[in-house]
Amino acid sequence: MIRYKRLSSVVFLLLVAVLPLVAAADMGVQMKRYAERYPKTADSRARLKKANEFFAFLYAAQYIDEPIVFPASSHIDSVDVNVYYYIAEWYYGEGNYRQTVDYCMRATNCFGEVDDVSKSDVYALLGAAYFRMSEYDNAIEALNKSYELDKSFGDPDRLSSSLNSIASAFVAAGRPEEAEKYILEAIEINSTTRNLARRAVLYGTASEIYRTMGKGHKSLTYAREALEIDRQRGDSAHMGVRLSQMANAQLVLGKTRDAKRSLQRAIPLLQAAGNKHSLGICQNQMGDILSAEGEDVEAAEYYRQAAEIFLAQGDIYNESHAREGLYKSLKMDAPGEAMMHLERAKMLHDSIYQTKTGEALSRYNAMYYNDILQIEKKRVEREKRTILIVSLIIAVALILVIATGFYYARHRERRAEQDFRKNVTSLEDKYNEVQRLYQNVVAERMLVGKDITDDDRYFLTKLTAVIGTLSEQGISDVGTIADEMHVSVTTLRRRLATILSETPQTYILRVRMEKARHLLHEYRDITVSEVAERCGYSQPANFTRAFYRYYGINPTEARVQKTETNPKTV
């Protein structure tokens, strides 16, 4: 992603050692402190030092899963963009979208010497924040820039994510018919990968689109499929979002009782996950149902909680919904308060849709439509080639059958079947082969030139295998790895320090990156997303950033390079 390098284990441990109080302090207080002080640091050397302190704090607080450091040679643009991006990302998680926009804009002002992956990430986060604030014109503009950058990478996960964001903006702006083509294209791209987390998100967006179009059955089907994926993944936080989407579809179908049950299941899940935005949406939905049932007192309480959430987040669209609900619920028992909410709702409603929003949507839609035409043209060409090839194969087969006779045809058919079973393995067999072979290859690469005992070599080879196996399960913490090695964490640290002068975290990262490089070079039928998953990264975008930090190029470039990919050094 951004041009920074790994910190050597000794220097990084020293940084972490002087920050124990920072790591233990309240995350929010510390993040705000860095957010305020970093932009005021004028001297480049001092900024670099503060940036490294910031990332040491994030690592100690387990906000990032690997150490990050900028060497003295780093360009200050890369340093600034990286710091501002992580601050913006934290504010987004806290629901403070105005601050998210502020720090994303600071990052865009430092794009002079920054790679395109970083720019795309910043624009995507900026678009998401504008979307939450109902500023759809700004959201479309930012998401358009992110999508244009992602097209050059050819990464299916990044493309499907960008298209999903665009679709969400269209449906929120009242253009579900336009949103439909984007989400269907995103789903088609995702179907070529094994990224189930992304698939659940896409299905959830599709559910919202078809709900807005009044197609309740289609909306409910997509929401249920998304819920089932998240249930299988054990993702209770996103299950709450899917239940909310199911409730929307059930309301369209007139199944109010089912919708109420879905919301009653969703609200505690969202509260536990701290997902305030989705929680506020569910509270608005519950308020609507209770209001229709004549339960105005209970409805007002749900609307009031939703209004507080959306006011704090700057989401004028959903706050307007809550204010209107409060007016309807309170107008009989508290007319004075009801009128205050009605005035606020009118003010918000007037600011929701602007002319430039429609213009921005139409402009982007025209640009994307050209992309769709190109995609369709290529698809038709592929289909024509396939039909021609199949026709030729059938013709040749018929000629061979007629020429050689029934017996020879039967004999050849059996021979072909035997050869096929002997030489062609399933994709799963290929993956099992990868799992069996990569550990020794990685271990040999990492131990070349190391003058160590046979016992130490056996220990490191076994450790490499354990790390590789656990990373397939998304596990990379030192404690679990030490348990699998049947040693204590202290013993593991001591042996690695003695043999290689490395920490466990550094060695784990090295194994994962060596494994990634090996898979990219030797198994070209495995996608980058699958490589990311097999190296323990649930999100391909995180894998791409980690790989870039380690090797200085992204995974796609590493795959096509003929020369050896070497780690970046401090």
C-alpha positions as CSV (number, residue, x, y, z in Angstrom):
1,M,0.0,0.0,0.0
2,I,2.2,2.9,1.3
3,R,5.9,3.0,1.1
4,Y,6.9,2.0,4.7
5,K,9.0,-0.9,5.9
6,R,9.0,-3.4,8.7
7,L,10.8,-2.4,11.9
8,S,13.6,-4.7,13.0
9,S,12.5,-6.7,16.1
10,V,15.0,-5.1,18.5
11,V,14.1,-1.5,17.6
12,F,10.4,-2.2,17.6
13,L,10.5,-3.9,21.0
14,L,12.3,-0.8,22.4
15,L,9.5,1.4,21.0
16,V,6.8,-0.8,22.5
17,A,8.8,-1.0,25.8
18,V,8.6,2.8,26.3
19,L,4.9,2.9,25.6
20,P,3.3,0.5,28.1
21,L,1.2,3.3,29.6
22,V,0.0,4.4,26.2
23,A,-1.0,0.9,25.2
24,A,-2.9,0.5,28.5
25,A,-4.6,3.9,28.3
26,D,-8.1,4.5,26.9
27,M,-8.1,4.0,23.2
28,G,-10.3,6.9,22.4
29,V,-8.4,9.4,24.5
30,Q,-5.1,8.4,22.9
31,M,-6.4,8.4,19.4
32,K,-7.8,11.9,19.8
33,R,-4.5,13.0,21.3
34,Y,-2.6,11.8,18.3
35,A,-5.2,13.2,15.9
36,E,-4.8,16.7,17.4
37,R,-1.0,16.7,17.9
38,Y,0.3,15.1,14.7
39,P,-0.9,17.7,12.2
40,K,0.7,20.4,14.4
41,T,4.1,18.8,14.2
42,A,5.9,20.9,11.5
43,D,9.4,19.4,11.4
44,S,9.6,16.3,9.1
45,R,11.9,14.4,11.4
46,A,9.6,15.0,14.4
47,R,6.6,13.9,12.3
48,L,8.4,10.7,11.4
49,K,9.1,10.0,15.1
50,K,5.6,10.7,16.1
51,A,4.2,8.5,13.3
52,N,6.3,5.6,14.5
53,E,5.1,6.2,18.1
54,F,1.5,6.2,16.8
55,F,1.9,2.9,15.0
56,A,3.7,1.4,18.0
57,F,0.7,2.5,20.1
58,L,-1.8,0.9,17.6
59,Y,0.1,-2.4,17.6
60,A,0.4,-2.4,21.4
61,A,-3.4,-1.7,21.6
62,Q,-4.0,-4.6,19.1
63,Y,-5.7,-2.2,16.6
64,I,-3.3,-3.5,13.9
65,D,-2.0,-7.1,13.8
66,E,1.6,-6.5,12.7
67,P,4.3,-3.9,13.5
68,I,4.6,-1.0,11.1
69,V,7.4,1.5,11.0
70,F,8.7,4.2,8.6
71,P,12.5,4.3,8.1
72,A,14.3,7.6,7.9
73,S,14.3,7.5,4.1
74,S,10.5,7.5,3.9
75,H,8.8,10.2,1.9
76,I,6.8,12.4,4.3
77,D,3.7,12.1,1.9
78,S,3.5,8.4,2.6
79,V,3.9,8.9,6.3
80,D,1.2,11.5,6.5
81,V,-1.3,9.6,4.3
82,N,-0.9,6.4,6.4
83,V,-1.3,8.2,9.7
84,Y,-4.3,10.2,8.5
85,Y,-5.9,7.1,7.0
86,Y,-5.8,5.1,10.3
87,I,-7.1,8.1,12.3
88,A,-10.0,8.5,9.8
89,E,-10.7,4.8,9.9
90,W,-10.9,4.9,13.7
91,Y,-13.3,7.9,13.7
92,Y,-15.4,6.0,11.1
93,G,-15.7,3.1,13.5
94,E,-16.8,5.4,16.2
95,G,-19.5,6.8,14.0
96,N,-17.9,10.3,13.8
97,Y,-18.2,10.8,10.1
98,R,-17.5,14.5,10.0
99,Q,-14.0,13.8,11.5
100,T,-13.6,10.9,9.1
101,V,-14.1,13.2,6.2
102,D,-11.7,15.8,7.7
103,Y,-8.8,13.3,8.0
104,C,-9.5,11.7,4.7
105,M,-9.3,15.1,3.1
106,R,-6.0,15.7,4.9
107,A,-4.7,12.5,3.4
108,T,-5.8,13.5,-0.2
109,N,-3.8,16.7,0.2
110,C,-0.6,14.5,0.6
111,F,-1.1,12.3,-2.5
112,G,2.1,13.6,-4.2
113,E,4.3,10.5,-3.7
114,V,1.7,7.9,-2.8
115,D,0.8,4.7,-4.6
116,D,-2.6,4.1,-6.2
117,V,-3.7,1.4,-3.8
118,S,-3.4,3.9,-0.9
119,K,-5.3,6.5,-2.9
120,S,-8.1,4.1,-3.6
121,D,-8.4,3.1,0.1
122,V,-8.6,6.7,1.1
123,Y,-11.3,7.6,-1.5
124,A,-13.3,4.5,-0.5
125,L,-13.3,5.5,3.1
126,L,-14.1,9.1,2.2
127,G,-17.1,8.0,0.1
128,A,-18.4,5.7,2.9
129,A,-18.3,8.6,5.3
130,Y,-20.1,11.0,2.9
131,F,-22.7,8.3,2.3
132,R,-23.3,7.9,6.1
133,M,-23.9,11.7,6.2
134,S,-26.3,11.5,3.3
135,E,-24.1,13.7,1.1
136,Y,-24.5,11.5,-1.9
137,D,-23.0,13.8,-4.5
138,N,-19.7,13.9,-2.6
139,A,-20.0,10.1,-1.9
140,I,-20.4,9.4,-5.6
141,E,-17.4,11.6,-6.5
142,A,-15.1,9.9,-4.0
143,L,-16.3,6.3,-4.8
144,N,-15.9,7.0,-8.5
145,K,-12.2,7.9,-8.0
146,S,-11.8,4.7,-5.9
147,Y,-13.4,2.5,-8.6
148,E,-11.3,4.1,-11.4
149,L,-8.2,3.2,-9.5
150,D,-9.4,-0.3,-8.6
151,K,-10.1,-1.1,-12.3
152,S,-6.3,-0.9,-13.0
153,F,-5.5,-3.6,-10.4
154,G,-7.9,-6.2,-11.6
155,D,-8.5,-7.5,-8.0
156,P,-12.1,-9.0,-7.9
157,D,-12.5,-8.2,-4.2
158,R,-11.6,-4.5,-4.6
159,L,-13.9,-4.2,-7.7
160,S,-16.9,-5.9,-6.1
161,S,-16.4,-3.7,-3.0
162,S,-16.3,-0.5,-5.1
163,L,-19.4,-1.5,-7.1
164,N,-21.2,-2.3,-3.9
165,S,-20.5,1.1,-2.5
166,I,-21.7,2.8,-5.7
167,A,-24.9,0.7,-5.6
168,S,-25.6,1.7,-2.0
169,A,-25.2,5.4,-2.9
170,F,-27.7,5.0,-5.8
171,V,-30.3,3.2,-3.7
172,A,-30.0,5.7,-0.8
173,A,-30.5,8.6,-3.3
174,G,-33.7,7.0,-4.5
175,R,-32.4,5.4,-7.7
176,P,-32.7,1.6,-7.1
177,E,-33.1,0.8,-10.8
178,E,-29.7,2.2,-11.4
179,A,-28.3,0.5,-8.3
180,E,-29.5,-2.9,-9.5
181,K,-27.0,-3.2,-12.4
182,Y,-24.0,-2.3,-10.2
183,I,-24.9,-4.9,-7.5
184,L,-25.5,-7.7,-9.9
185,E,-22.1,-7.0,-11.6
186,A,-20.5,-7.0,-8.1
187,I,-22.2,-10.3,-7.3
188,E,-21.0,-11.8,-10.6
189,I,-17.4,-10.7,-9.9
190,N,-17.5,-12.1,-6.4
191,S,-18.8,-15.5,-7.6
192,T,-15.3,-16.1,-9.1
193,T,-13.8,-15.9,-5.6
194,R,-14.3,-17.7,-2.2
195,N,-14.8,-14.5,-0.2
196,L,-18.0,-15.3,1.6
197,A,-17.8,-12.3,3.9
198,R,-17.9,-10.0,0.8
199,R,-20.7,-12.2,-0.7
200,A,-22.9,-11.6,2.4
201,V,-22.4,-7.9,2.1
202,L,-23.3,-7.9,-1.6
203,Y,-26.5,-10.0,-0.9
204,G,-27.4,-7.6,1.9
205,T,-27.1,-4.6,-0.5
206,A,-29.1,-6.5,-3.1
207,S,-31.9,-7.1,-0.5
208,E,-32.0,-3.3,0.2
209,I,-32.2,-2.5,-3.5
210,Y,-35.1,-4.9,-4.3
211,R,-36.9,-3.8,-1.1
212,T,-36.7,-0.2,-2.4
213,M,-38.0,-1.4,-5.8
214,G,-41.0,-3.1,-4.0
215,K,-39.8,-6.6,-4.9
216,G,-40.3,-8.1,-1.4
217,H,-39.8,-11.7,-2.2
218,K,-36.6,-11.1,-4.0
219,S,-35.4,-8.8,-1.2
220,L,-36.2,-11.4,1.5
221,T,-34.4,-14.2,-0.4
222,Y,-31.2,-12.2,-0.7
223,A,-31.4,-11.2,3.0
224,R,-31.9,-14.8,4.1
225,E,-29.0,-16.0,2.1
226,A,-26.8,-13.2,3.5
227,L,-27.9,-14.2,7.1
228,E,-27.1,-17.8,6.5
229,I,-23.6,-17.0,5.3
230,D,-22.9,-14.9,8.3
231,R,-24.4,-17.6,10.6
232,Q,-22.1,-20.2,9.1
233,R,-19.2,-17.8,9.6
234,G,-20.2,-17.1,13.2
235,D,-20.4,-13.4,12.6
236,S,-23.1,-12.3,15.1
237,A,-22.4,-8.6,14.5
238,H,-23.4,-8.8,10.8
239,M,-26.2,-11.2,11.6
240,G,-27.9,-8.2,13.3
241,V,-27.6,-6.2,10.0
242,R,-29.0,-9.1,8.0
243,L,-32.0,-9.5,10.4
244,S,-32.7,-5.8,9.9
245,Q,-32.7,-6.2,6.1
246,M,-35.0,-9.2,6.5
247,A,-37.4,-7.0,8.5
248,N,-37.4,-4.4,5.7
249,A,-38.4,-7.1,3.2
250,Q,-41.0,-8.6,5.5
251,L,-42.6,-5.1,6.0
252,V,-42.8,-4.8,2.2
253,L,-44.6,-8.1,2.1
254,G,-47.0,-7.1,4.8
255,K,-45.5,-9.6,7.3
256,T,-45.4,-7.2,10.2
257,R,-45.3,-9.8,12.9
258,D,-42.3,-11.6,11.3
259,A,-40.6,-8.2,10.9
260,K,-41.0,-7.4,14.6
261,R,-39.5,-10.7,15.5
262,S,-36.6,-10.1,13.2
263,L,-35.9,-6.7,14.8
264,Q,-36.2,-8.1,18.3
265,R,-33.4,-10.5,17.4
266,A,-31.4,-7.9,15.6
267,I,-31.3,-5.1,18.2
268,P,-29.4,-6.9,21.0
269,L,-26.9,-8.3,18.5
270,L,-26.2,-4.7,17.2
271,Q,-26.0,-3.3,20.7
272,A,-23.4,-6.0,21.7
273,A,-21.4,-5.3,18.5
274,G,-21.5,-1.5,19.0
275,N,-22.9,-0.9,15.5
276,K,-24.7,2.3,16.3
277,H,-25.7,3.1,12.8
278,S,-27.5,-0.2,12.1
279,L,-28.9,-0.1,15.6
280,G,-30.4,3.3,14.9
281,I,-32.0,2.0,11.7
282,C,-33.5,-0.9,13.6
283,Q,-34.9,1.4,16.2
284,N,-36.5,3.5,13.5
285,Q,-38.1,0.3,12.0
286,M,-39.3,-0.8,15.4
287,G,-40.8,2.7,16.0
288,D,-42.7,2.4,12.7
289,I,-44.2,-0.9,13.7
290,L,-45.2,0.1,17.2
291,S,-46.6,3.4,15.9
292,A,-48.8,1.5,13.4
293,E,-50.0,-0.7,16.3
294,G,-51.0,2.4,18.3
295,E,-48.2,1.9,20.9
296,D,-47.1,5.6,20.7
297,V,-45.2,5.6,24.0
298,E,-43.0,2.7,23.2
299,A,-42.6,3.9,19.6
300,A,-41.4,7.4,20.8
301,E,-38.7,5.8,22.9
302,Y,-37.3,3.9,19.9
303,Y,-37.5,7.0,17.7
304,R,-35.8,9.1,20.4
305,Q,-32.8,6.7,20.7
306,A,-32.5,6.6,16.9
307,A,-32.6,10.4,16.7
308,E,-29.7,10.7,19.2
309,I,-27.6,8.3,17.3
310,F,-28.1,9.9,13.9
311,L,-27.7,13.4,15.2
312,A,-24.3,12.5,16.7
313,Q,-23.3,10.9,13.4
314,G,-24.5,13.6,11.1
315,D,-26.8,11.3,9.2
316,I,-29.6,13.7,8.2
317,Y,-31.6,11.2,6.2
318,N,-32.2,8.8,9.1
319,E,-32.4,11.5,11.7
320,S,-35.2,13.1,9.6
321,H,-37.1,9.7,9.7
322,A,-36.7,9.6,13.5
323,R,-37.9,13.2,14.0
324,E,-41.0,12.6,11.8
325,G,-41.7,9.5,13.9
326,L,-41.3,11.5,17.1
327,Y,-43.8,14.1,15.8
328,K,-46.4,11.4,15.0
329,S,-45.9,9.6,18.4
330,L,-46.0,12.8,20.6
331,K,-48.4,15.1,18.9
332,M,-51.3,14.0,21.1
333,D,-49.6,13.8,24.5
334,A,-46.8,16.3,24.1
335,P,-47.7,18.7,21.2
336,G,-45.0,21.3,22.1
337,E,-42.1,18.7,21.9
338,A,-43.8,17.2,18.8
339,M,-43.7,20.5,17.0
340,M,-40.0,20.9,17.7
341,H,-39.3,17.5,16.2
342,L,-41.4,18.4,13.2
343,E,-39.5,21.7,12.6
344,R,-36.2,19.8,12.8
345,A,-37.5,17.1,10.3
346,K,-38.5,19.8,7.8
347,M,-35.1,21.5,8.0
348,L,-33.4,18.1,7.5
349,H,-35.7,17.2,4.6
350,D,-34.9,20.4,2.7
351,S,-31.2,19.6,2.8
352,I,-31.3,15.9,1.8
353,Y,-31.5,16.1,-2.0
354,Q,-29.7,18.7,-4.0
355,T,-29.7,19.2,-7.8
356,K,-26.0,18.4,-8.0
357,T,-26.6,15.0,-6.4
358,G,-28.7,13.9,-9.4
359,E,-26.2,15.4,-11.8
360,A,-23.3,13.5,-10.1
361,L,-25.2,10.2,-10.2
362,S,-26.1,10.6,-13.8
363,R,-22.5,11.6,-14.7
364,Y,-21.1,8.5,-12.9
365,N,-23.8,6.3,-14.4
366,A,-22.8,7.3,-17.9
367,M,-19.2,6.5,-17.2
368,Y,-20.0,3.1,-15.7
369,Y,-22.4,2.3,-18.5
370,N,-19.4,2.5,-20.9
371,D,-17.6,0.0,-18.7
372,I,-20.6,-2.3,-18.8
373,L,-20.7,-2.2,-22.6
374,Q,-17.1,-3.2,-22.8
375,I,-17.6,-6.0,-20.4
376,E,-20.7,-7.3,-22.3
377,K,-18.7,-7.1,-25.6
378,K,-15.9,-9.2,-24.2
379,R,-18.4,-11.7,-22.8
380,V,-20.1,-12.1,-26.2
381,E,-16.8,-12.7,-27.8
382,R,-15.9,-15.3,-25.3
383,E,-19.2,-17.1,-25.8
384,K,-18.7,-17.1,-29.6
385,R,-15.2,-18.6,-29.2
386,T,-16.6,-21.2,-26.8
387,I,-19.4,-22.2,-29.2
388,L,-16.9,-22.5,-32.1
389,I,-14.5,-24.7,-30.1
390,V,-17.3,-26.9,-28.9
391,S,-18.7,-27.3,-32.5
392,L,-15.2,-28.3,-33.8
393,I,-14.7,-30.8,-31.0
394,I,-18.1,-32.4,-31.7
395,A,-17.4,-32.6,-35.4
396,V,-14.0,-34.2,-34.9
397,A,-15.5,-36.7,-32.4
398,L,-18.2,-37.8,-34.9
399,I,-15.6,-38.3,-37.6
400,L,-13.4,-40.4,-35.4
401,V,-16.3,-42.5,-34.3
402,I,-17.4,-43.2,-37.9
403,A,-13.8,-43.8,-39.1
404,T,-12.6,-46.2,-36.4
405,G,-15.7,-48.2,-35.6
406,F,-17.6,-49.0,-32.5
407,Y,-15.0,-51.3,-30.9
408,Y,-12.1,-48.8,-31.3
409,A,-14.3,-46.0,-30.0
410,R,-15.2,-48.0,-26.9
411,H,-11.5,-48.8,-26.3
412,R,-10.5,-45.2,-26.8
413,E,-13.2,-44.0,-24.5
414,R,-12.0,-46.3,-21.7
415,R,-8.4,-45.2,-22.3
416,A,-9.3,-41.5,-22.2
417,E,-11.3,-42.0,-19.0
418,Q,-8.3,-43.8,-17.4
419,D,-5.9,-41.0,-18.5
420,F,-8.3,-38.4,-17.3
421,R,-8.6,-39.9,-13.8
422,K,-4.8,-40.4,-13.7
423,N,-3.7,-36.9,-14.8
424,V,-6.4,-34.5,-13.7
425,T,-6.8,-33.6,-10.1
426,S,-9.6,-31.6,-8.5
427,L,-8.9,-28.0,-7.3
428,E,-9.2,-29.2,-3.7
429,D,-6.5,-31.8,-4.4
430,K,-4.3,-29.0,-5.7
431,Y,-4.9,-27.0,-2.5
432,N,-4.1,-30.1,-0.4
433,E,-0.9,-30.4,-2.4
434,V,-0.1,-26.8,-1.6
435,Q,-0.7,-27.4,2.1
436,R,1.6,-30.4,2.1
437,L,4.5,-28.9,0.2
438,Y,4.9,-25.2,1.0
439,Q,6.1,-25.7,4.7
440,N,9.4,-27.3,3.7
441,V,10.0,-24.8,0.8
442,V,9.4,-21.8,3.1
443,A,11.5,-23.3,5.8
444,E,14.4,-23.9,3.4
445,R,14.3,-20.4,2.0
446,M,14.3,-18.9,5.5
447,L,17.2,-21.1,6.8
448,V,19.5,-20.7,3.8
449,G,23.0,-19.7,5.0
450,K,22.0,-20.2,8.7
451,D,24.7,-22.0,10.7
452,I,22.5,-23.7,13.3
453,T,22.3,-27.1,14.9
454,D,20.1,-30.0,13.6
455,D,17.9,-29.6,16.7
456,D,17.4,-25.9,16.0
457,R,16.7,-26.6,12.3
458,Y,14.1,-29.3,13.3
459,F,12.5,-26.8,15.8
460,L,12.2,-24.0,13.1
461,T,10.9,-26.4,10.5
462,K,8.2,-27.7,12.8
463,L,7.4,-24.1,13.9
464,T,7.0,-23.0,10.2
465,A,4.6,-25.9,9.6
466,V,2.5,-25.0,12.7
467,I,2.3,-21.3,11.7
468,G,1.3,-22.3,8.2
469,T,-1.4,-24.7,9.4
470,L,-2.9,-22.2,11.9
471,S,-2.8,-19.3,9.4
472,E,-5.2,-21.3,7.2
473,Q,-7.6,-21.1,10.2
474,G,-7.0,-17.3,10.6
475,I,-4.9,-17.9,13.8
476,S,-1.6,-16.0,14.2
477,D,-1.4,-15.2,17.9
478,V,1.8,-16.3,19.7
479,G,0.0,-18.1,22.6
480,T,-1.8,-20.5,20.3
481,I,1.3,-21.2,18.3
482,A,3.3,-21.9,21.4
483,D,0.6,-24.3,22.7
484,E,0.8,-26.2,19.4
485,M,4.6,-26.4,19.7
486,H,4.1,-27.7,23.3
487,V,6.3,-25.0,24.8
488,S,5.6,-21.8,26.8
489,V,5.5,-18.4,25.1
490,T,8.6,-17.5,27.1
491,T,10.5,-20.5,25.8
492,L,9.4,-19.8,22.2
493,R,10.6,-16.2,22.5
494,R,13.9,-17.3,24.0
495,R,14.6,-20.0,21.3
496,L,13.8,-17.6,18.5
497,A,16.0,-14.9,20.0
498,T,18.8,-17.4,20.4
499,I,18.6,-19.0,17.0
500,L,17.6,-16.0,14.7
501,S,17.6,-12.9,17.0
502,E,14.0,-12.5,16.1
503,T,10.7,-12.1,18.0
504,P,7.8,-14.6,17.4
505,Q,5.7,-11.9,15.8
506,T,8.4,-11.1,13.3
507,Y,9.0,-14.7,12.5
508,I,5.2,-15.3,12.1
509,L,5.0,-12.4,9.6
510,R,8.0,-13.8,7.7
511,V,6.4,-17.2,7.4
512,R,3.1,-15.8,6.2
513,M,4.8,-13.6,3.6
514,E,7.1,-16.3,2.4
515,K,4.1,-18.6,2.1
516,A,2.3,-15.9,0.1
517,R,5.2,-15.4,-2.2
518,H,5.5,-19.2,-2.8
519,L,1.8,-19.6,-3.6
520,L,1.8,-16.6,-5.9
521,H,4.9,-17.9,-7.9
522,E,4.2,-21.6,-8.0
523,Y,0.4,-21.9,-8.1
524,R,-1.0,-19.4,-10.6
525,D,-4.4,-21.0,-10.7
526,I,-5.0,-19.8,-7.1
527,T,-6.4,-16.3,-7.0
528,V,-4.9,-13.5,-4.9
529,S,-8.0,-13.6,-2.6
530,E,-7.4,-17.4,-2.0
531,V,-3.7,-16.7,-1.3
532,A,-4.8,-14.1,1.3
533,E,-7.1,-16.6,3.0
534,R,-4.5,-19.3,3.1
535,C,-2.1,-16.9,4.7
536,G,-4.5,-16.0,7.5
537,Y,-6.0,-12.7,6.1
538,S,-9.8,-12.6,6.1
539,Q,-9.8,-9.4,4.1
540,P,-7.8,-9.4,0.8
541,A,-7.3,-5.6,1.1
542,N,-5.4,-6.1,4.4
543,F,-3.3,-8.9,2.8
544,T,-2.4,-6.5,-0.1
545,R,-1.3,-3.8,2.3
546,A,0.8,-6.3,4.3
547,F,2.4,-7.8,1.2
548,Y,3.2,-4.3,-0.2
549,R,4.8,-3.2,3.1
550,Y,6.9,-6.4,3.2
551,Y,8.0,-6.6,-0.4
552,G,7.4,-3.2,-1.9
553,I,5.1,-4.4,-4.6
554,N,1.5,-5.7,-4.6
555,P,0.6,-9.4,-5.0
556,T,-0.5,-9.1,-8.6
557,E,2.8,-7.5,-9.6
558,A,4.7,-10.2,-7.6
559,R,2.9,-12.9,-9.6
560,V,3.9,-11.6,-13.0
561,Q,7.5,-10.6,-12.1
562,K,10.1,-13.0,-13.5
563,T,12.8,-11.8,-11.0
564,E,12.8,-12.9,-7.4
565,T,10.8,-10.8,-5.0
566,N,12.9,-9.6,-2.0
567,P,11.6,-8.1,1.2
568,K,12.1,-4.4,1.8
569,T,14.8,-3.6,4.3
570,V,15.1,-0.8,6.8
